[in-house]
Each structure stands twice: as structure tokens, then as C-alpha cells.
Amino acid sequence: MLDSQFDIAIVGAGMAGLSCAQSLQQAGYKVVVIDKSRGLGGRMATRRLQRTHADHGVCYLKPKSPQFQELLNQLVDRKVIRVWTDTIHKLDEQGKVQSPQRQAPCYAATNGITAIAKFLSIGLTLRLNHRVERIEARDGWQLHCEAGEVISANAIVIAIPAPQAAIVCESIDQDFVEQLKAIEYSPCISAIAVYPIERQAEVEKLGWKAIICPSDPDLGWIGIDSTKQLNPVQPAIVIQSNAHFATQYLDDPDLQQVGERLLHRAAELTEQWFTSAEVLQVQRWRYAFPTNPISDKYLAANTVHPLVCTGDWCGGNRVESAFQAGLEAAKYLNQRLSEREARCKHRILPDQFWVQI
């Protein structure tokens, strides 16, 4: 029988939820991570296709803070990620691909970016494919899941997009819920194209690995995703729309046709053979980028039992923001629980983020 009693329940197995969970578990708390999906990572998502794979959410990581760089160094040491490129090309206003000056290193996972989430989940208790429908304050918290399971915890961290968190917290103080509802997002549509093995030679002749498209009416990103792999066999390309395009077509019933439009636009700008994909799969991201993130690293409810919402919408809109938000939420919870129960006062969060393996 599955254990249903925990010190802390964390809803969301993306970067914020996993970093928060690792910090709290290393401090000695009994933690469970719950997610509605069958896999880990949120937008750190990888899809397997034929003999290759592609990251169709977060494209790469480029650290700005020493703390996040330390995490990436750990991931490099464990051979989870490596430096992918130091040059992201740019499409100018005339539609020409320009090579910028040398940039800081951009990191990618050779086996797909979901590998980062799998690494961060080591040693954690997970409840995947569990959608939390509502939470209830009753001698702590009770989390009611879609499948009928009820999980009890002394504290909750909700690390999912703010509009989704607002639904889960509907029974909490309305001022708190309204703060969550005020966070807005821009959507994105990603198209993953896989090509015959014979095209690999043409990929190797290209003078670029990725292009950002700030001025294009449809596109935001074109990336040769298979170049992230150590020994790529089959070309895989990811095209991501900009927010304007995604807003127009997010709920289009023929998403495949929407992906083909993105693919043809990328071919117009770069290589005509992009239109001859063997496989084309399309993913919509309704909550891709928070457009008005709050400055704080978390949002704490005024409740008897601790309840915190956090994510990439706290302190920024990047994976790095989510990582830092998760750590700060862990610090806050540790303090709250220590104040409430003397037995928790000996629990000390680690000075540096690390994963025991």
C-alpha cells in the first residue's frame, strides 16, 4: 500500500518543484512530489521519435547566477549535460541569418533535456499521473487526487503555472487566488520534424545550430536539435512559434496543419529540404512564458498550515528562475515548520544544491 502521510507535498515535477523537493528532503523532511503527467520536467520535455529525440519545450540552458552554474557543473560532471554551442544565430529584420559575437556557453542534455529532471528526482518519492483536483485544510492538508487517492501533509508547495495553481487553491483565501489569476502567460506551439538518415550529411554542412527569430511574424526559434547529441544519426529539427502566432492557432482543431505552416516558414528562411520531413509532431504549450512575473520567489498564503505557490513566474520567466524560486520556497517552508514544531529546529537546508546518488 502506498504511503499517504508526508511532512511536505509538492505539486509539480518541473524545475521549481524538484529543486524544492531535493532541498527539503536533504534537510530531513518526508517529501512527496505529485504531478499530473506520466513524466517529469514540465517544459523540460523530450520526445522520442524513430532513431532520435528532440526537446520541444525548453531548448537549452544558459546560466546567469553562480548558484545555477554550480548546478550545471554538477550535471556536466555526471555527464547529463554538456556545452552545446556558444553561438545562437539571429534572423535580422531583412530575413537574413546573422552570426552574433561569441556568447556565453549554452548547455544541452545529450539524451534530451528531460534527463535533467530525472537526475533531480533521484531519491525522491514520486506520484506521477496523479492530478490534484483540490486541497482541503484538515489537521494539516489533504490533497484529493483525480484517481481518488488522498495524500496528507503538514505543508504544501504548488509549483505549477499560476492559472493552474489558482484552480487547485480555489477554496483558499480569495485574495490569494486573485493574485495567482493575475499572472498572465504567452503560449507557444512547437513542431518537431524528423528527416531521413541520408539528410544527416546536409545537417553537418550547415553553418548554424539554432536561430532566434525576433522579427519574424510567425517564428520564434529554429533549432537543429539532433546536434545536441554526441553521435547523431538522424536529423531532428524543432521549430517554435512566437506568442502572436501561438495565440492565433492555439486551439486550432487541425494542429498538424499548424505545424506544417511553421515548418514551411522555416524552410523559406533557411533550407528548402526542411519541408520533406518523415515525421512531424506538434505540441501546444498554453503556459509557455509568464509575461508579468512577480518579483518575489514565491507566494505564501495566509493559512494556519503552510502553503506556498512558486515557479518560473516568480522572479523571472526562465528555468533558472524556477530553480531559484524552488530553493527559496524550501527555505521559507523550513522556517515556518521550524517555528511551529520544536522537533524540526535541527533541520538545516544544505548550503549548496546537490543531489545524492
Long-range contacts (C-beta under 8 A, 24 or more apart in sequence): 2-127, 2-149, 3-32, 3-125, 4-149, 4-150, 4-151, 4-152, 5-30, 5-152, 5-153, 6-30, 6-31, 6-32, 6-125, 6-151, 6-152, 6-153, 6-154, 7-31, 7-153, 7-154, 7-155, 7-337, 8-32, 8-153, 8-154, 8-155, 8-156, 8-157, 8-333, 8-337, 9-34, 9-141, 9-143, 9-151, 9-153, 9-155, 9-156, 9-157, 10-34, 10-156, 10-157, 10-158, 10-159, 11-35, 11-132, 11-143, 11-156, 11-157, 11-158, 11-159, 11-160, 11-168, 12-42, 12-157, 12-158, 12-159, 12-160, 12-311, 13-37, 13-40, 13-41, 13-42, 13-117, 13-121, 13-126, 13-128, 14-41, 14-42, 14-43, 14-44, 14-117, 14-159, 14-160, 14-311, 14-312, 14-322, 15-41, 15-42, 15-44, 15-116, 15-117, 15-120, 15-312, 15-319, 15-322, 15-323, 15-326, 16-159, 16-310, 16-311, 16-312, 16-314, 16-322, 16-323, 16-325, 16-326, 16-329, 17-157, 17-159, 17-160, 17-326, 18-117, 18-120, 18-121, 18-124, 18-326, 19-120, 19-322, 19-323, 19-326, 19-327, 19-330, 19-353, 20-157, 20-159, 20-310, 20-326, 20-327, 20-329, 20-330, 20-333, 21-124, 21-157, 21-326, 22-120, 22-123, 22-124, 22-353, 22-355, 23-326, 23-327, 23-330, 23-331, 23-349, 23-350, 23-353, 24-330, 24-333, 24-334, 24-349, 25-123, 25-124, 26-349, 26-350, 26-354, 26-356, 27-330, 27-334, 27-347, 27-348, 27-349, 27-350, 28-346, 28-347, 29-334, 29-337, 29-347, 30-125, 31-124, 31-125, 32-124, 32-125, 32-126, 32-127, 32-151, 32-153, 33-121, 33-124, 33-125, 33-126, 33-127, 34-126, 34-127, 34-130, 34-132, 34-143, 34-145, 34-151, 35-126, 35-127, 35-128, 35-129, 35-130, 36-129, 36-130, 36-131, 36-132, 36-146, 37-128, 37-129, 38-128, 38-129, 39-114, 39-117, 39-128, 40-114, 40-117, 40-118, 40-121, 40-126, 40-128, 41-113, 41-114, 41-116, 41-117, 41-118, 42-117, 42-160, 43-285, 43-288, 44-113, 44-114, 44-116, 44-117, 44-319, 45-113, 45-114, 45-283, 46-109, 46-111, 46-112, 46-113, 46-114, 46-115, 47-192, 47-281, 47-283, 48-112, 49-192, 49-194, 49-236, 49-279, 49-281, 50-194, 50-234, 50-278, 50-279, 51-197, 51-233, 51-234, 52-194, 52-226, 52-229, 52-232, 52-233, 52-234, 52-235, 52-236, 53-111, 53-112, 53-225, 53-229, 53-236, 54-112, 54-192, 54-194, 54-225, 54-226, 54-236, 54-237, 54-238, 55-108, 55-109, 55-112, 55-113, 55-114, 55-225, 55-228, 55-238, 56-190, 56-192, 56-238, 56-281, 56-283, 57-113, 57-190, 57-283, 57-285, 57-288, 58-113, 58-319, 59-108, 59-210, 59-221, 59-223, 59-238, 59-240, 60-84, 60-85, 60-106, 60-107, 60-108, 60-210, 61-106, 61-107, 61-108, 61-319, 61-320, 62-103, 62-104, 62-105, 62-106, 62-107, 63-104, 63-107, 63-320, 64-320, 65-320, 65-324, 67-323, 67-324, 67-327, 67-353, 68-320, 68-323, 68-324, 70-352, 70-353, 71-323, 71-353, 72-107, 74-353, 74-354, 74-355, 75-107, 75-109, 75-116, 75-119, 76-107, 78-119, 78-357, 79-110, 80-109, 80-111, 80-115, 80-116, 80-119, 81-107, 81-108, 81-109, 81-110, 81-115, 81-116, 82-107, 82-108, 82-110, 83-107, 84-108, 84-209, 84-227, 84-228, 85-209, 85-210, 85-227, 87-208, 87-209, 88-209, 88-210, 88-211, 88-212, 89-208, 89-209, 89-210, 89-211, 89-212, 90-211, 90-212, 90-213, 90-214, 91-211, 91-212, 91-213, 91-214, 91-215, 91-216, 91-219, 91-269, 92-215, 93-215, 95-216, 95-269, 97-208, 97-211, 97-269, 97-270, 99-207, 99-208, 108-228, 109-228, 110-228, 110-229, 110-230, 111-229, 119-355, 120-355, 122-355, 122-356, 122-357, 123-355, 123-356, 123-357, 127-151, 132-168, 133-168, 134-168, 134-170, 134-171, 135-168, 135-169, 135-171, 135-172, 135-307, 136-171, 137-303, 137-304, 137-305, 140-305, 141-305, 141-307, 154-305, 154-306, 154-337, 155-305, 155-306, 155-307, 155-308, 155-333, 155-336, 155-337, 156-305, 156-306, 156-307, 156-308, 157-308, 157-309, 157-310, 157-329, 157-330, 157-333, 158-307, 158-308, 158-309, 158-310, 159-309, 159-310, 159-311, 159-322, 159-325, 159-326, 159-329, 160-311, 161-185, 161-287, 161-290, 161-311, 161-313, 162-290, 162-309, 162-311, 162-313, 163-287, 164-287, 165-309, 165-311, 169-301, 169-307, 169-309, 172-301, 172-303, 172-307, 173-301, 173-302, 173-303, 176-299, 176-301, 176-302, 179-299, 180-299, 180-309, 182-292, 183-290, 183-292, 183-293, 183-294, 183-313, 184-290, 184-291, 184-292, 185-286, 185-287, 185-288, 185-289, 185-290, 185-291, 185-313, 186-243, 186-246, 186-247, 186-288, 186-289, 186-291, 187-243, 187-246, 187-247, 187-250, 187-284, 187-285, 187-286, 187-287, 187-288, 188-220, 188-240, 188-241, 188-242, 188-243, 188-246, 188-284, 188-285, 188-288, 188-289, 189-240, 189-241, 189-245, 189-246, 189-249, 189-250, 189-255, 189-258, 189-259, 189-262, 189-282, 189-283, 189-284, 189-285, 190-238, 190-239, 190-240, 190-241, 190-282, 190-283, 190-284, 190-285, 191-238, 191-239, 191-240, 191-258, 191-259, 191-260, 191-262, 191-263, 191-280, 191-281, 191-282, 192-225, 192-236, 192-237, 192-238, 192-279, 192-280, 192-281, 192-282, 192-283, 193-236, 193-237, 193-238, 193-239, 193-263, 193-274, 193-277, 193-279, 193-280, 194-234, 194-235, 194-236, 194-237, 194-277, 194-278, 194-279, 194-280, 195-234, 195-235, 195-236, 195-237, 195-273, 195-276, 195-277, 195-278, 196-234, 196-278, 197-233, 197-234, 199-235, 199-273, 200-226, 200-232, 200-233, 200-234, 200-235, 202-235, 202-271, 202-273, 203-227, 203-232, 203-235, 206-271, 211-269, 211-270, 213-242, 213-269, 216-242, 216-265, 216-269, 217-242, 217-244, 217-245, 218-242, 218-244, 218-245, 218-261, 218-262, 218-265, 219-245, 219-262, 219-265, 219-266, 219-269, 222-266, 222-269, 222-270, 237-266, 237-274, 237-277, 239-263, 239-265, 239-266, 243-288, 243-289, 246-284, 246-285, 246-288, 250-284, 250-286, 255-282, 255-284, 256-280, 256-282, 258-282, 289-317, 290-317, 291-317, 293-317, 293-321, 297-324, 297-325, 297-328, 297-329, 298-325, 298-328, 298-329, 298-332, 300-332, 306-332, 306-333, 306-336, 306-337, 308-332, 308-333, 323-353, 327-353
